[in-house]
Amino acid sequence: MSPTSPIDAANPTRPAAPMHPADGHHTIRVLGARENNLKNVDVEIPKRRLTVFTGVSGSGKSSLVFDTIAAESQRLINETYPAFLQGFMSSQSRPDVDVLDGLTTAIIVDQERMGANPRSTLGTATDVNALLRILYSRLGQPHIGAPNAFSFNVASISGQGAVTVEKGETTVKEVRRFSIQGGMCAPCEGRGSVSDIDLTALFDADRSLNEGALTIPGYSMEGWYGRIYRGVGYFDPDKKLRDYGERELHDLLHREATKIKVDGINLTYVGLIPQIRKSFLSKDVDAMQPHVRAFVERAVTFTACPACHGTRLNETARSSLIDGRSIADVCAMQISDLAAWVRTLEAPNVAPLLESLRDTLDAFVSIGLGYLSLDRAAGTLSGGEAQRTKMIRHLGSSLTDVTYVFDEPSIGLHPHDVQRMNDLLLQLRDKGNTVLVVEHKPETIAIADHVIDLGPLAGSAGGEVVFQGTLDGLRVSGTLTGRHLDDRARLKAQVRSPSGRLEIRGARTHNLRDVDVDVPLGALVVVTGVAGSGKSSLVHGSLARREGVVVVDQGAIRGSRRSNPATYTGLLEPVRKAFAKSNGVKPALFSPNSEGACPTCNGAGVTFTDLPTMGTVSSPCEDCEGRRFQAAVLSYQLGGRSIGDVFEMSVTGAAQYFAAGEARVPSAHAILTRLADVGLGYLTLGQPLTTLSGGERQRLKLATHMGETGGVLVLDEPTTGLHLADVEQLLALLDRLVDGGRSVIVIEHHQAVMAHADWIIDLGPGAGHDGGRVVFEGPPAELVAARSTLTGVHLAAYVGG
């Protein structure tokens, strides 16, 4: 018997049986983690407990939790599949870590938007529509067919033809007929909307093709399309478009796919309008690159399909009813109402189906998404809504000893809703699961069993574990998180007087109920309310498209591993020109994506080796040593530095470099100053965008939009991904913007931003059809004094009022 055996509780004089070896694995052990900016991090994470990872944005939280622990868990699971199957799965390389021990299956619930397919809805993304289609195929009257008859992604088709059938020693031909009953509305092809294209937005009729008549993004005469249009032979590329005949204009705009040969190459020519519908309109508008999205919004008008009235379903699918409701009717209902309706249904022959449907819909309500409807396009869900939607399938799961990984689950939640989210996280833990949460909100940090704080700062100044332990230990630890954990913003002693007002009258977007409200100008205005109360509908639906209004939304930054802060912000353009002018050479030499790129790695700085069924191996380029450029290009200097040195500079260092002397570039210095203002001074200019955290990407967008002209700046939850210490810097930045003459409108739940506002517009009182009204407008002090709304109650508790 081991001398360290525990004592038997029933008989203290007798040692208990020795612990079974399998019961000793209580921690996830990480040794020597070096992903991104991590500096040989060693941590032990308790299993079957809730661990919160804190630290400033960019300190290494996501690198440790997602890029190391969760990534290795998923990689090891993938390796259990046969090599044949692994060939069809995304390959993952092993994280840069010495030891990872005690891992369990990881389920990642992140903030990634739910798909860019315009056919995807909340119902199809969560499989609720699949259950409803089965239900209607069994109970719907009149009976119209199988579940596919209620699917807007399945078209109705029929046909007939001769088939050869072997019968004994003879073969005979028989005519066979087939038909598939689908639910797709034919005119809109199941999209729910039809599009009308404005021809004046496609071309300038006073120019020829060779003169650049086409104004469609990517359709220049110097590119691939120019080669096709010049060689197709259907029209004269030197002829002005206004002089085209009817046939020429039809061939340019409407000709269907036609096989052609240009310069000896077999190609398929398609007219502009079919090509635009195929290449642009087949994608979700919200997922497009900004310049493409701007073109589509300018050139294309979307209206509800008159045949299906926006339901996506044909008349046959809508004719089958249960209790007087079609499947289109129930998908348009608010989920909380739909859950109540399903509970009224009684059908013993589909009892298991009804039970599953009730449980799923109740999960939507319990997680705070009862205000949505199943026909809501998946691409329109916010990051927080998408994350909570992904949680639904796990709430009723019977799995235990699973590691759930969450990325700021409190995003998009009103303080009233945060407690509900905390309860769900604790439920997952209490079922015997390990819950890892990356979070900044004190309300969620407070429920942690174990806290791991990374820092001390961000970027190269972070990547270390500065504290491990309990919440009480964090408070007295002296770390940046510990010092700011109990910070509370105070109400302003004096608020700004508005310089004018933006009028909103009769707003009815989504759940808004003829809202009339005046938004003050020349002030910091915060629009708040519970999730689903109508905040985004009010601001984006009534203000976003007005002249002079610049919107910084929650849309993801899209870019490849070649994209970096220098390219995304436009900083590289004036820098290239300055280097070219100083050295008397072409600007293209100073771009890693153009003529100056290292030929070995094509300007990536690293080389990638793809191994079948294995992870992709990346290593620094041996020729340029990871500096991206040819040696000859690196010999050119500006102010004693090469372009390679510039890519390795931090934002702060580059701002000093471009501020004065030979390297003075005012336009570059202005961009760098804005990046430093939003707290990104530690980023290196050449850091790939794919390695930035969510908070860093949000602030990068903010810095970019700050340079745009426009008197009104709209920010959608700018505290997303911000540490408690960073919020103070954000408030100071907002003050500088307002004091500089801008009007700032913020959609926000963070109480510190509410307390700092000059004017609050509170929507509610609830979500969905229980919201959509302005329940308060005025200074924060009056909201706290009145305590007449949920926001007022929580803000009063926050400021101690």
Secondary structure, DSSP 8 states (H G I E B T S, - for coil): --TT--B-SS-TTSB-----GGGG--EEEEEEE-STT--SEEEEEETTSEEEEE-STTSSHHHHIIIIIIHHHHHHHHTTS-HHHHTTS------S-SEEES---EEEE----S---TT-BHHHHTTHHHHHHHHHHHH-BS---SGGGG-TTS--EEEEEEEEEEETTEEEEEEEEEEE---B-TTTTTSSEEEEE-GGGTB-TTSBGGGT-B-STT--TTSHHHHHHHHS-SS-TTSBGGG--HHHHHHHHT---EEEEETTEEEEE--HHHHHHHHTTTS-GGGS-HHHHHHHHHHEEEEE-TTTTTS-B-HHHHH-BBTTB-HHHHHHSBHHHHHHHHHT---GGGHHHHHHHHHHHHHHHHTT-TT-BTTSBGGGS-HHHHHHHHHHHHHT----S-EEEEE-TTTT--HHHHHHHHHHHHHHHHTT-EEEEE---HHHHTT-SEEEEEESSSGGG--EEEEEE-HHHHHTS-SHHHHHTT------SS----SEEEEEEEE-STT--SEEEEEEESSEEEEEESTTSSHHHHHHHHTTTSTTEEEE-S------TT--HHHHTTTHHHHHHHHHHHHTS-GGGG-TTTTTB-TTTTTSSEEEE--TTS--EEEE-TTTTT--B-HHHHT--BTTB-HHHHHTSBHHHHHHHTTSGGG--HHHHHHHHHHHHTT-TT-BTT--GGGS-HHHHHHHHHHHHHTS--SEEEEE-TTTT--HHHHHHHHHHHHHHHHTT-EEEEE---HHHHHH-SEEEEEESSSGGG--EEEEEE-HHHHHHH--SHHHHHHHHHHT-
